[in-house]
């Protein structure tokens, strides 16, 4: 057994769900975690980023020294807004028909509770364990995991492997793990023209035709054909803006917004340079601005993937599918520290009204995480 009484994942998840921690608010969620972790022998560090634009971001790092192998679990306590139409208060956890309802049940307070329950069930000497928990994953993600990583570096803390508790399962618990994620870069292409009357085009410069040519070239661009683990990189134009309310006015400016989801054949900065090259070839004065949300990463099949798969198979009797699909997660940052795999609850209700998790799945996920911890320790 662990250091003290093993936490019940359902009870702990319910206490977390009762905290209305809509990003970046904490609303007491990390205090609940701190108490639960301290009770099973973890040293807890509460860290705050007070200058975040949307309000102070609360982060938490907890560690329990044990065996030589260091496994870190990463997750977030912030949630998206609840929205309207819930059968019951989204921040008053409710048990109905074998399910626990509340905002964040699967994304991802339930997984955090399951991991803490797993940590409480294993002896300290099994492995060194840490939790990297942020309150800024659903928001800009600039003052959360990245800030925690800077703090860890300053303390010379570097795990050997990382497990992220995002809800990766699709139909049944453990049917899918994420061994990588595509990167994401957002861009805006802007063309400045000269406003004027449509009857006097020689006195104006219409920015729409060159922008249309740029958009056409970008839409036809084949960046790659995919890899063994990733689908092809895709560029999507997501908005065209001119802001011209008049039929007889040549606009003075036009812009296009786009996003590229890219595999590990690319880096975000290189794609930004490629788009800028295409845009300025069509219109020398075109301006391209961009922000890389995260780089692509891949944890190739190896020791971490194998031990996660073994823990899933021991509980479910099935081997999970290895995937790199879906959107971004904080694994895009953490993968720079150590091999990183994502495994969590069934994602069918995440971000939806009446988000919920099966009680049986919470207990089963805790057993899977316990299997990961024990195997990680044995691998050391």
PETAWO-V85519 format. One record per residue. N is the residue number from 1. SS is DSSP state (alpha for helix, beta for strand, coil for the rest). BURIAL is I if it has 24 or more other ideal C-beta (glycine too) atoms within 12 Angstrom, else O. D_LAST is the distance of its C-alpha to the last C-alpha in Angstrom with 2 decimals. Layout:
N,SS,BURIAL,D_LAST  N,SS,BURIAL,D_LAST
//
This chain:
1,coil,O,19.77  2,coil,I,18.99  3,coil,I,20.69  4,coil,O,24.08  5,coil,O,25.93  6,coil,I,24.07  7,coil,I,25.91  8,coil,O,27.96  9,alpha,I,27.07  10,alpha,I,30.73  11,alpha,I,32.16  12,alpha,I,29.81  13,alpha,I,30.49  14,alpha,I,34.19  15,alpha,I,34.16  16,alpha,I,32.56  17,alpha,I,35.10  18,coil,I,37.89  19,coil,I,37.15  20,coil,I,39.14  21,coil,I,36.66  22,beta,I,38.38  23,coil,I,36.93  24,coil,I,36.89  25,coil,I,37.98  26,coil,I,35.49  27,coil,I,37.95  28,coil,O,35.75  29,alpha,I,32.74  30,alpha,I,30.22  31,alpha,I,31.83  32,alpha,I,31.12  33,alpha,I,27.43  34,alpha,I,27.36  35,alpha,O,28.93  36,alpha,I,26.63  37,alpha,I,23.47  38,alpha,I,24.96  39,coil,I,25.77  40,coil,I,22.15  41,coil,I,21.05  42,coil,I,20.41  43,beta,O,22.08  44,beta,I,24.14  45,beta,I,25.76  46,beta,I,28.78  47,beta,I,29.71  48,beta,I,32.97  49,beta,I,34.45  50,coil,O,38.15  51,coil,O,39.75  52,coil,I,38.57  53,coil,O,41.74  54,coil,O,41.58  55,coil,O,40.89  56,coil,I,38.14  57,beta,I,34.61  58,beta,I,32.30  59,beta,I,28.54  60,beta,I,25.84  61,beta,I,22.45  62,beta,I,20.65  63,beta,I,17.49  64,beta,I,16.07  65,coil,O,13.89  66,coil,I,11.39  67,coil,I,7.82  68,coil,O,6.28  69,coil,I,5.00  70,beta,I,8.65  71,beta,I,10.37  72,beta,I,14.10  73,beta,I,16.90  74,beta,I,20.15  75,beta,I,23.65  76,beta,I,27.25  77,coil,I,29.83  78,coil,I,32.86  79,beta,I,34.84  80,coil,I,37.76  81,coil,O,41.29  82,coil,I,42.21  83,coil,O,45.47  84,coil,O,48.36  85,coil,O,48.88  86,coil,I,46.30  87,coil,O,47.41  88,coil,O,46.29  89,coil,O,45.20  90,coil,I,41.96  91,coil,I,40.79  92,coil,O,41.86  93,coil,I,39.15  94,beta,I,40.85  95,beta,O,39.83  96,beta,O,41.93  97,coil,O,41.59  98,coil,O,37.96  99,beta,I,36.97  100,beta,I,36.21  101,beta,I,38.30  102,coil,I,37.95  103,coil,I,37.27  104,coil,I,33.54  105,alpha,I,32.73  106,alpha,I,30.69  107,alpha,I,30.46  108,alpha,I,28.36  109,alpha,I,28.77  110,alpha,I,28.02  111,alpha,I,24.48  112,alpha,I,23.84  113,alpha,I,25.22  114,alpha,I,23.09  115,alpha,I,19.82  116,alpha,I,21.09  117,alpha,I,22.07  118,alpha,I,18.63  119,alpha,I,17.11  120,alpha,I,19.85  121,alpha,I,19.08  122,coil,I,15.58  123,coil,O,15.11  124,alpha,I,14.20  125,alpha,O,11.47  126,alpha,I,9.52  127,coil,I,8.27  128,beta,I,10.37  129,beta,I,12.86  130,beta,I,15.79  131,beta,I,18.85  132,beta,I,20.89  133,beta,I,24.27  134,beta,I,27.46  135,coil,I,31.10  136,coil,I,32.03  137,coil,I,30.59  138,coil,I,33.76  139,coil,I,35.89  140,coil,I,35.89  141,coil,I,32.13  142,coil,I,32.97  143,coil,I,32.39  144,coil,I,29.28  145,alpha,I,25.85  146,alpha,I,27.09  147,alpha,I,28.24  148,alpha,I,24.99  149,alpha,I,23.14  150,alpha,O,25.70  151,alpha,I,25.14  152,alpha,I,21.36  153,alpha,O,22.06  154,alpha,O,24.58  155,coil,O,22.12  156,coil,O,19.51  157,coil,I,17.07  158,coil,O,14.95  159,coil,I,12.22  160,coil,I,9.51  161,beta,I,11.02  162,beta,I,14.26  163,beta,I,16.04  164,beta,I,19.81  165,coil,I,21.96  166,coil,I,25.09  167,coil,I,27.22  168,coil,I,26.34  169,beta,I,27.62  170,coil,O,31.17  171,coil,O,32.91  172,coil,I,30.46  173,coil,I,27.18  174,coil,I,24.24  175,coil,I,26.61  176,beta,I,25.34  177,beta,I,22.41  178,beta,I,22.88  179,coil,I,20.91  180,beta,I,23.39  181,beta,I,26.65  182,coil,I,29.86  183,beta,I,31.11  184,beta,I,34.37  185,beta,I,37.27  186,beta,I,40.53  187,beta,I,43.73  188,beta,I,47.42  189,beta,I,50.14  190,beta,I,53.38  191,beta,I,56.82  192,beta,O,59.60  193,coil,I,63.10  194,beta,O,66.55  195,coil,I,67.95  196,beta,O,71.41  197,beta,O,73.91  198,alpha,O,73.29  199,alpha,O,76.94  200,alpha,O,76.39  201,alpha,O,73.15  202,alpha,O,74.33  203,alpha,O,74.01  204,coil,O,70.40  205,beta,O,67.07  206,coil,I,65.23  207,alpha,I,61.41  208,alpha,I,60.81  209,alpha,O,61.55  210,alpha,I,59.14  211,alpha,I,56.43  212,alpha,O,57.11  213,alpha,O,56.78  214,alpha,I,53.45  215,alpha,I,52.15  216,alpha,O,53.39  217,alpha,I,51.63  218,alpha,I,48.34  219,alpha,O,48.58  220,coil,O,49.16  221,coil,I,46.27  222,coil,O,43.68  223,coil,I,40.60  224,coil,I,38.54  225,coil,O,38.21  226,coil,O,34.62  227,coil,O,31.51  228,coil,O,29.35  229,coil,I,27.49  230,coil,I,30.11  231,coil,I,33.73  232,coil,O,36.38  233,coil,I,36.72  234,beta,I,39.60  235,beta,I,42.09  236,beta,O,44.09  237,beta,I,47.19  238,beta,O,47.10  239,beta,O,50.31  240,beta,I,53.59  241,beta,O,55.60  242,coil,I,59.10  243,coil,O,60.49  244,coil,O,64.04  245,coil,O,66.32  246,coil,O,69.44  247,coil,O,70.67  248,coil,O,72.80  249,beta,O,70.29  250,beta,I,68.17  251,coil,I,64.93  252,coil,O,63.78  253,beta,I,60.04  254,beta,I,57.68  255,beta,I,53.90  256,beta,I,51.20  257,beta,I,47.75  258,beta,I,44.92  259,beta,I,41.21  260,beta,I,38.97  261,beta,I,35.74  262,beta,I,34.02  263,coil,I,31.21  264,coil,I,28.92  265,coil,O,31.83  266,coil,I,33.30  267,coil,O,32.98  268,alpha,I,35.03  269,alpha,O,37.12  270,alpha,O,38.09  271,alpha,I,39.31  272,alpha,I,41.29  273,alpha,O,42.90  274,alpha,I,43.71  275,alpha,I,45.47  276,alpha,I,47.34  277,alpha,O,48.52  278,alpha,I,49.86  279,alpha,I,51.51  280,alpha,O,53.27  281,alpha,O,54.43  282,alpha,I,56.34  283,coil,I,57.46  284,coil,O,57.08  285,coil,O,57.10  286,coil,I,54.43  287,beta,I,51.79  288,beta,I,48.18  289,beta,O,45.83  290,beta,I,42.25  291,beta,O,39.03  292,beta,I,35.57  293,beta,I,33.81  294,beta,I,30.49  295,coil,I,29.23  296,coil,I,27.87  297,beta,I,24.16  298,beta,I,22.19  299,coil,I,18.56  300,coil,O,19.11  301,coil,O,17.68  302,coil,O,14.17  303,alpha,I,10.62  304,alpha,I,11.47  305,alpha,I,14.92  306,alpha,I,14.04  307,alpha,I,11.96  308,alpha,I,14.77  309,alpha,I,17.34  310,alpha,I,16.07  311,alpha,I,16.26  312,alpha,I,19.70  313,alpha,O,20.91  314,alpha,O,20.08  315,alpha,I,22.28  316,alpha,I,24.94  317,coil,O,25.14  318,coil,O,25.26  319,coil,O,23.22  320,coil,I,23.60  321,beta,O,25.51  322,beta,I,23.76  323,beta,I,26.07  324,coil,I,26.83  325,coil,I,30.08  326,coil,I,31.51  327,coil,I,32.02  328,coil,I,29.91  329,coil,I,27.34  330,coil,I,25.47  331,alpha,I,22.60  332,alpha,I,24.91  333,alpha,I,24.19  334,alpha,I,20.52  335,coil,I,19.60  336,coil,O,20.55  337,coil,I,17.53  338,coil,I,14.65  339,beta,I,14.52  340,beta,I,16.51  341,beta,I,17.62  342,beta,I,20.42  343,coil,I,21.01  344,coil,I,23.71  345,coil,I,27.00  346,beta,I,30.06  347,coil,I,31.82  348,coil,I,35.38  349,coil,I,36.74  350,coil,I,34.90  351,coil,I,37.48  352,coil,O,40.20  353,coil,O,42.73  354,coil,I,41.58  355,coil,I,37.86  356,beta,I,36.19  357,beta,I,33.18  358,beta,I,33.34  359,alpha,I,32.39  360,alpha,I,30.77  361,alpha,I,28.56  362,alpha,I,27.36  363,alpha,I,26.28  364,alpha,I,24.76  365,alpha,I,22.81  366,alpha,I,21.45  367,alpha,I,20.29  368,alpha,I,18.71  369,alpha,I,16.87  370,alpha,I,15.80  371,alpha,I,14.46  372,alpha,I,12.53  373,alpha,I,11.03  374,alpha,I,10.21  375,alpha,I,8.77  376,alpha,I,6.67  377,alpha,I,5.35  378,alpha,O,5.34  379,alpha,I,3.80  380,coil,O,0.00
//
